[in-house]
Amino acid sequence: MVDQQKAVWDKLWSHKVSYRWDSLSQIIYDTIHKWVNPIQNLSILEAGSGTGKISLRLASEGAQVTLVDYSEKALENSREAFGQESCQGTFILSDIRKIQAPNDKYDLTWNAGVLEHFTFNEKVDILNEMARITKPGGIILILTPYSKCLPYRVGKAFAEKQGVWMYGVEDPVTTLADEFEESGIPLLSETDIGFVNSLDFLDFIPQSDIIKQSIIQWYQELSDEEKNLFPGYLLVSVGKKEG
């Protein structure tokens, strides 16, 4: 399955990649800042970096960033983007289940939209590796599509039935508590973010834009307490390495 998934990403990253900063990038960036701040001079590794867009932003703020991916094309895109912005980064071609990086090196290891493509045991392997390379007292931050987010689930299901889902095998996550426990990482927090971003998945459904815009307008008028009733697109699971 891993080889098939790698082929999916190689194909995806072979197309033109956008580095436009968007609202989803912003909420992920804000989540990182919530857990590690200030960013300057921190050592940060993104395990399964894809475009590397957010790591590029962190590098521009003075973080020492390392991007790890098993897609050479993904890393090639990232190197080019970093070069265009005159930012420094380290790029490692590696399977994140066996990361080619030393122990206890990083203040933060993180990824977004990665673990949902792996089995339970593979998730544990990845978390073990992320913990290994994180400094004692450092943060392990994981963002995955949330199983309780209705717009995401509806759009994804429609796209899969129509044969237009381009992200391969993707199992939405309810919690990573068991995986963190199996990895020996204390789980500090698990929350969700990005309800409005989840509505983008309705774009897979023809003529859904009027419904999407109506939901956005309705949601924005809710109180913060009411907004919390509706699960967001991403589950945010945060652990801390002991020591």
N, C-alpha and C positions, 0 to 999 in steps of 0.2 A: 504493500500500500504506500509505503514511503517513497519508493521510486516513482509510482504513479503520481503522487502529490508533487514531487519535485518537478516532474514534467509539466504539471499544471502551472507551477510558478515560473519555470523557465519560459514557457509560452507567454504568460501574462507579462513578464518583465521584458520580453522582446519587443513589445509594442511601445509606442511613445508614452513616457511616464510624466505625469504632471507633478510639479513641485509647488503648485499654487497653495498658499496657506488657506485652509478652510475651517469651518466651525468644528468639525470633528478633530482636526489637528489641534485646535485651540483647547478643547476640553481635555484631551489627553495630556497636552503640555501643562495645563493648569493642574491636573492631577499629579504629575511628576513634581511640580513646584510645591504642592501641598506636603509632600513627603520628604523632599530634599531641597533645602533652600538655605542660603544662596547656592546657585549652581556653579559659580566661577571656581575653577581649579579642582572640582570634583572629578573623580574617575568613574565613568559611566559606560556600561556595556549593554547594547541592545542585541538580544539573542533571538535572531530571526528578524533581520532588520528591514527586509523589503526595500521600499524606496529610500529609507533612511531620512525622510523629510524632517522628522522631529529631532532626530539626533543632530542633523545639520543646524537646526535652530539652537540646540543646546551648545553645540560647538561654537556658534557665533557669539554666545554669551560667556565663553571662556572655559567651558567644561572640556575635559580630556575624554573624547568619545571613541569607543571601539564598536564597530559594526560587524556582526557575525551572521552569515547566511550561507546556505548550501547551494545557492544559485549564483554562479559567476556573473550572469547577466545583471542580477540585482545589484551586486557589488560594483560592477562596471558603471551602472547608472549613478550610483551613489558617489563614486570617485569623481565622475564628471561634474556632478552637482556641487560637491565640496570644492572642486577646483574653480568652478565659475564664481563661487562666493569667497574664494581665497581663505577657506577654512581648513584646519588640520583635522585629520581623523585617521584611525587605524582600521584596516579592512581585513577580515579573516574569513577565508573560504573554509567552512567547517559545518558539519552536522552538529546541531545544538544538543544532541544527546551525548556528545563527546567533544566538548568545546576545547579547542587548542589555545588555552590560556592558563596562566599560573594560578595557584591557590591564593585566596585572601587578597586580591588585588583591587577590587572595585567597590566604591561607595554605594553604587546602585547598579543592580542588574534588572533589566525589565524587558518586556515585550508586549505587543498589542496585536490581537488577531492572529495568534500562532497556535496556542495549545489546543484549541478546538479541533485541530486537524490531526490529533494524535490520540492513541488509546490511553487507557488509565495508566498502564505500566510505563508507556512512553512519556506521559506527563510527569510521572514520578522521576524517571531518569533525567528529564530536562530540569526539573526543579532541583534535583540533587546536584547537577552540574552548575546550575546558577548559584546555589548556596556555596558550593566548593570555591568558586572564584570570587565570591563576595567577601569583603572584609568583615571580621567580627563586629557586630553592631550595625552592619550595613543593611540596606533595604532590598528586598526582592519584590518587585511590583509586576503583576500580571493583569492584563485586560483581555477579556474574552467575550464573545457575543452571549447575551444573557437569554436563557431559555424562557424566561417569563415575559419577554418583551414582545407584545402581540404584533405590532406593525412589521418588525423584522421577520418574525416567524411566518406571517402571511405572505410577505413579498418573496421570501426565500422559497417557500413551498410552491408558490406559483411559478417561479423561475425554474425550479427543478422539474416540475411537470411539463413545462414547455421546452425543456432541454437547453435553456439559455443561461443556467447558473454556471459561472466561470471559475469558481473557487474550489472545485473538487469536493472531497469529503469534508463536511463541516458539521460537527455535532455541538449544538448550543449547550452552554454550561449553566447548571443550576447553582453549584457551589464547587469550590476547589478545596474545601475543608479536609476531605479524606486524603487528597493528594499531598497537601501541605503536611498533614500529620504523618503520612507514610514517609515523607522526605525529612522529617524531623525539624521542620521550620515552623516556629510559632506563628500562627495566623493572627495578625494584629487587628485587621479590619476587612470587612467585605461589604461593599456597597455597590450601587449601580448609578450610571450616568448616561446622559445622551438620549432622552426620549425623542426630542425633535429630530435628531440625526437618524433615528430608526425609521422615520417616515420616508427617507430616501429609498428604502427598499420597496415601497409601493410603486416606484417608477417602473418596476418590472411589469406592472399591471396596466394594460391600455386604458386610457381615459380616466386615470385615477387622480389626475392633478387637482381637480376641483375638490375632491374629498381631502386630499393631502393639505391643501391650503386652508380648508375649513377647519381641519383639526389643529393646524398650527395656530390659527387665529384664536380658536377656543382655548387651547392650552395656555397660550401666553396671557390670557385674561384670568387664569386661575391663581389662587393664592399659593405660596410656597408649600403650605401644608397639603393642599389639594394636588399639586403637581407630584408630590411624593407618593401618591396613590398609584401612579402609573409607571411601571418599571422601564428603565432606560435601555438603550441598545447594548451597553457594555457593563459587564460585571467587573468590578475592581477588587482584586484580591491582593492584600499586602501582608508580607511577612518580614521578619527581622532575624538576621543570623545571630545566634547566641555567641557569647564570648566577650 
